[in-house]
Amino acid sequence: MDWTEEKHVRHPKHVNGVPGCAVALCAAATLLASPAGVLAQPAWPAKPVRLVLPFPPGGGTDILGRTIALRLGEAIGQPVLTDNRPGAGGNLGTEIVARAAPDGYTAVLVAPGFVISPSMYRKLGYDPFKDFEPVSLVAWIPNLLAVHPSLPVQNVKDLVAYARANPGKISFGSGGVGTSNHLGTELLAVRTGTQMVHVPYKGAATAMMDTVAGNVQVITIGTGAALAQIRAGKLRALATLTPARVPNAPEVPTIAEAGFPGLEVLTWYGVFVPARTPRPIVDRLNGELSRLMFEPDVRERLSSIGAEPMKSTTTETARFIREEFKRWAEVIKAARLQVD
């Protein structure tokens, strides 16, 4: 992975060879710089904007979304109201926005499930490429692989050996079918030829607490959410799913160091609006997000969930999600995970 320094913050430039938008300097023209653009949308925003969060309160999406909503509302001069709509691994809330009016008053904060679900479900209520306009990538979270301490494994090789000796007897939790913490663990199973039972929850935070309780044994989860439980001895970290060790958990080896290169999985977040939303509004939102995500108080809030800010142009965001779609479609096909 390549890294670029900007104001002493590290951002991923490539993930598994896929060009990353995380480090791209935003080149989108802003609405404020164009008098014609201002005249095209003189009334926006004339009322509050709704930001749909497709996962329950308390998780990374919720914390990130509320942080964005507060600062974006200040920037555009109208409240940005968060609306938690959990269900179906994030698909329920995403579909709501796909059907919303393209007037700039509804947006959604998505995670990797946004481009995973189209390959997972034969019937899905949205198309990420036809039903949405990309605004910007906004943040990313490094993941790690962890187990309940009762599982007799100390590292990833132990886990794989134990899973092979006990096919179908290990269960792993996730934030829902098609989420990155589902596919992150599934990717390990596919590449190692092991069988583990997937137990989906309505959010990653719930899945993690059930892992802490011992109801499931394995989880792929963001480092920020898991470290307190790991340091309290309630979870055992086996590896980070990152190309390099993460600063807040330098003692945890990477998945490549653990003997399994190519299994890196980052959780990214992006803001999207309904297709056909006027371009001046999309560009205005892109400009505001690209600026505010790197403000000191926002970065501090992101650090509480182990996240780092990102920014990208709308074109870069579109290219990034197409590459992510292709990557996970291959995993889903190999694991035969498609469902009705």
C-alpha positions in Angstrom: 0.0 0.0 0.0 1.2 3.5 -0.8 0.8 6.2 1.7 0.6 10.0 1.3 1.2 12.5 4.1 -1.3 15.4 4.3 -1.2 17.4 7.5 0.4 14.5 9.2 -2.5 12.1 8.5 -1.9 8.9 6.6 -4.3 7.8 3.9 -4.4 4.6 1.8 -3.6 5.2 -1.8 -4.0 1.6 -3.0 -5.7 -1.4 -1.5 -4.8 -4.7 -3.0 -3.7 -2.9 -6.1 -6.9 -1.1 -6.5 -6.5 2.7 -6.9 -7.8 4.3 -3.8 -9.7 7.5 -3.6 -8.6 8.1 0.0 -5.6 10.2 -0.8 -7.0 12.0 -3.9 -6.9 15.8 -3.6 -10.4 17.0 -4.3 -10.5 18.8 -7.7 -14.2 19.3 -8.1 -15.3 22.8 -8.9 -17.3 24.3 -6.2 -20.7 25.9 -6.6 -19.6 29.0 -4.8 -17.0 29.7 -7.4 -19.5 29.8 -10.2 -22.1 32.6 -10.4 -24.0 30.6 -12.9 -24.1 27.7 -10.5 -25.4 29.9 -7.8 -28.2 31.1 -10.0 -29.1 27.5 -11.0 -29.9 26.6 -7.4 -30.8 29.8 -5.6 -32.9 28.1 -3.0 -30.8 25.2 -1.9 -30.8 24.5 0.9 -34.1 26.0 1.9 -35.0 23.4 4.5 -33.3 20.6 6.6 -31.4 17.9 4.8 -31.9 14.2 5.8 -28.8 11.9 6.1 -30.0 8.3 6.3 -27.8 6.0 8.4 -28.5 2.3 7.3 -27.3 0.9 10.6 -28.5 1.1 14.3 -27.4 3.8 16.7 -24.1 3.3 18.6 -22.0 1.8 15.8 -19.3 3.3 13.6 -21.8 4.5 10.9 -23.9 6.2 13.5 -21.0 8.0 15.2 -19.5 9.1 11.9 -22.9 10.1 10.5 -23.8 12.3 13.4 -20.4 14.0 13.3 -20.8 14.7 9.6 -24.4 15.9 10.1 -23.4 18.4 12.7 -20.6 20.0 10.8 -22.2 19.9 7.4 -25.3 21.6 8.8 -23.2 24.4 10.0 -21.5 24.7 6.6 -24.7 24.8 4.5 -26.8 26.9 6.9 -29.5 24.3 7.4 -29.8 21.4 9.9 -28.7 18.0 8.6 -30.9 15.5 10.4 -29.7 11.9 10.9 -32.2 9.1 10.3 -31.2 5.6 11.4 -32.9 3.0 9.2 -31.2 -0.4 10.0 -32.0 -3.7 8.5 -31.0 -6.2 5.8 -27.3 -5.4 6.2 -27.8 -1.7 5.4 -29.9 -2.4 2.3 -33.2 -1.1 3.8 -31.9 2.4 4.5 -30.1 2.5 1.2 -33.2 1.6 -0.7 -35.1 4.4 1.0 -32.7 6.9 -0.4 -32.7 5.3 -3.9 -36.4 6.1 -4.0 -36.1 9.6 -2.6 -36.6 12.8 -4.6 -33.4 13.9 -6.3 -33.6 17.4 -4.9 -30.6 17.5 -2.6 -32.6 17.0 0.6 -31.8 13.3 1.1 -28.4 11.6 1.3 -27.1 8.3 2.6 -23.9 7.3 4.4 -22.9 3.9 3.0 -20.3 1.3 3.8 -18.9 -1.5 1.6 -22.2 -3.4 1.7 -23.4 -0.8 -0.7 -21.4 -2.5 -3.5 -21.3 -6.0 -2.0 -25.1 -6.5 -1.8 -25.7 -6.3 -5.6 -23.7 -9.5 -6.1 -25.1 -11.1 -2.9 -28.8 -10.7 -3.5 -30.7 -11.8 -6.7 -33.5 -9.3 -5.8 -32.2 -6.0 -4.4 -34.2 -2.7 -4.1 -31.5 -0.5 -5.5 -28.7 -0.4 -8.1 -25.6 1.5 -6.7 -24.6 2.7 -10.2 -28.0 3.6 -11.7 -29.9 4.9 -8.6 -27.2 7.1 -7.0 -24.9 10.0 -7.6 -21.6 9.6 -5.8 -20.6 12.6 -3.6 -17.4 11.6 -1.8 -15.6 9.0 0.3 -15.3 10.4 3.8 -13.6 7.9 6.1 -12.1 4.5 6.5 -11.6 2.1 9.4 -8.9 -0.7 9.7 -10.3 -4.1 10.6 -8.9 -6.9 12.6 -9.7 -10.6 13.1 -10.5 -11.5 16.7 -11.8 -14.5 18.6 -13.4 -15.3 21.9 -10.7 -16.3 24.4 -12.3 -19.7 25.0 -11.3 -20.7 21.4 -8.0 -22.6 21.7 -6.2 -20.6 19.1 -3.4 -18.0 19.4 -2.9 -16.9 15.9 -4.5 -17.1 12.4 -2.7 -20.4 11.5 -4.1 -21.9 14.7 -7.6 -20.7 13.7 -7.4 -22.2 10.2 -6.1 -25.5 11.6 -8.8 -25.7 14.2 -11.5 -24.8 11.6 -10.3 -27.5 9.3 -10.4 -30.0 12.1 -13.8 -28.9 13.2 -15.8 -28.0 10.0 -19.0 -26.1 10.7 -18.4 -26.0 14.4 -17.0 -22.4 14.6 -19.5 -19.5 14.2 -18.6 -15.9 13.3 -20.7 -12.8 13.8 -21.1 -9.8 11.4 -23.1 -6.6 11.1 -25.4 -8.3 8.5 -25.3 -10.3 5.3 -23.1 -8.6 2.8 -21.3 -6.3 5.2 -17.5 -6.0 5.1 -17.2 -7.8 8.4 -19.2 -10.7 6.9 -17.2 -10.8 3.7 -13.9 -10.2 5.5 -14.3 -13.5 7.5 -15.8 -15.2 4.5 -12.8 -14.3 2.4 -10.6 -16.1 4.9 -12.8 -19.2 4.8 -12.8 -19.2 1.0 -9.0 -18.8 0.7 -8.2 -21.5 3.3 -10.9 -24.0 2.4 -12.5 -23.9 5.8 -16.2 -23.9 6.9 -17.5 -21.5 9.5 -21.1 -20.7 10.3 -22.2 -17.1 9.7 -24.4 -15.4 12.2 -25.6 -12.0 11.0 -26.8 -9.2 13.3 -28.3 -5.8 12.7 -25.1 -4.1 13.3 -21.4 -4.8 14.0 -21.6 -3.5 17.5 -24.2 -6.1 18.4 -22.2 -8.8 16.7 -19.1 -7.8 18.7 -20.9 -7.9 22.0 -22.3 -11.4 21.2 -18.7 -12.5 20.4 -17.6 -11.0 23.8 -20.4 -13.1 25.4 -19.1 -16.2 23.7 -22.3 -16.8 21.6 -20.2 -16.7 18.5 -16.5 -17.3 18.4 -15.0 -15.2 15.6 -15.5 -11.7 14.3 -13.9 -9.3 11.8 -14.4 -5.8 13.4 -13.0 -2.3 13.3 -10.0 -1.8 15.5 -11.6 1.2 17.3 -14.6 -0.8 18.3 -12.6 -3.8 19.4 -9.5 -2.6 21.2 -11.2 -1.9 24.6 -12.5 -5.5 24.6 -9.2 -6.9 23.5 -7.2 -5.0 26.2 -9.8 -6.1 28.8 -9.1 -9.7 27.8 -12.6 -10.3 26.5 -11.4 -10.8 22.9 -8.2 -12.0 21.4 -6.8 -10.2 18.4 -5.2 -12.5 15.8 -4.3 -10.0 13.0 -5.2 -6.7 11.5 -6.7 -6.9 7.9 -4.4 -4.1 6.8 -1.3 -3.9 4.6 0.6 -2.3 7.5 0.3 -2.4 11.3 -2.1 0.2 12.7 -0.9 2.9 15.0 -3.5 2.2 17.8 -2.6 -1.5 17.9 1.1 -1.9 16.9 1.4 -5.1 18.7 -1.1 -6.9 16.5 0.5 -8.5 13.3 -1.0 -7.9 9.9 -2.8 -10.7 8.1 0.2 -11.0 5.7 2.6 -11.2 8.7 0.3 -13.9 10.1 0.9 -15.9 6.9 -2.1 -15.0 4.8 -1.3 -12.2 2.3 -4.1 -10.8 0.1 -6.8 -10.9 2.7 -6.7 -7.2 3.6 -10.2 -5.7 4.2 -10.8 -2.0 5.0 -14.2 -0.6 5.9 -14.8 2.6 4.0 -17.6 5.1 4.2 -19.1 7.3 1.5 -21.9 9.8 1.0 -24.3 9.3 -1.9 -27.5 11.1 -3.1 -30.3 9.9 -5.4 -29.5 9.8 -9.1 -30.3 13.0 -11.1 -29.6 15.2 -8.1 -28.6 18.6 -9.6 -24.8 18.7 -10.3 -24.3 22.1 -8.5 -25.7 20.5 -5.3 -23.5 17.4 -5.6 -20.4 19.6 -6.2 -21.3 21.8 -3.2 -21.7 18.8 -0.9 -18.4 17.3 -2.2 -16.5 20.5 -1.5 -17.9 20.9 2.0 -17.2 17.3 2.9 -13.7 17.4 1.5 -13.0 20.3 3.7 -14.7 19.5 7.0 -13.6 15.8 7.2 -10.0 17.1 7.9 -10.9 19.7 10.5 -9.3 19.0 13.9 -12.5 18.3 15.9 -13.8 16.0 13.2 -10.6 14.0 13.0 -10.6 13.8 16.8 -14.1 12.4 16.8 -13.2 9.9 14.1 -10.2 8.7 16.1 -12.6 7.6 18.8 -13.9 4.9 16.5 -10.5 4.2 15.0 -11.3 6.0 11.7 -9.3 8.3 9.5 -10.7 10.9 7.2 -10.8 10.5 3.4 -11.8 12.7 0.5 -12.3 12.2 -3.2 -13.8 13.8 -6.2 -17.1 12.5 -7.5 -15.4 10.8 -10.5 -12.8 9.1 -8.2 -15.6 7.9 -5.9 -17.5 6.4 -8.8 -14.3 4.6 -10.0 -13.5 3.3 -6.5 -16.9 1.7 -6.0 -16.8 0.0 -9.4 -13.4 -1.6 -8.4 -14.8 -2.6 -5.0 -17.9 -4.1 -6.7 -15.7 -6.2 -9.0 -13.5 -7.4 -6.1 -16.3 -8.6 -3.9 -18.3 -10.1 -6.7 -15.5 -12.5 -7.3 -15.4 -13.5 -3.6 -19.2 -14.0 -3.5 -19.1 -16.2 -6.6 -16.3 -18.3 -5.2 -18.1 -18.7 -1.8 -21.5 -19.3 -3.5 -23.1 -16.8 -1.2 -25.8 -15.4 -3.5 -29.2 -15.5 -1.9 -32.8 -14.6 -3.0 
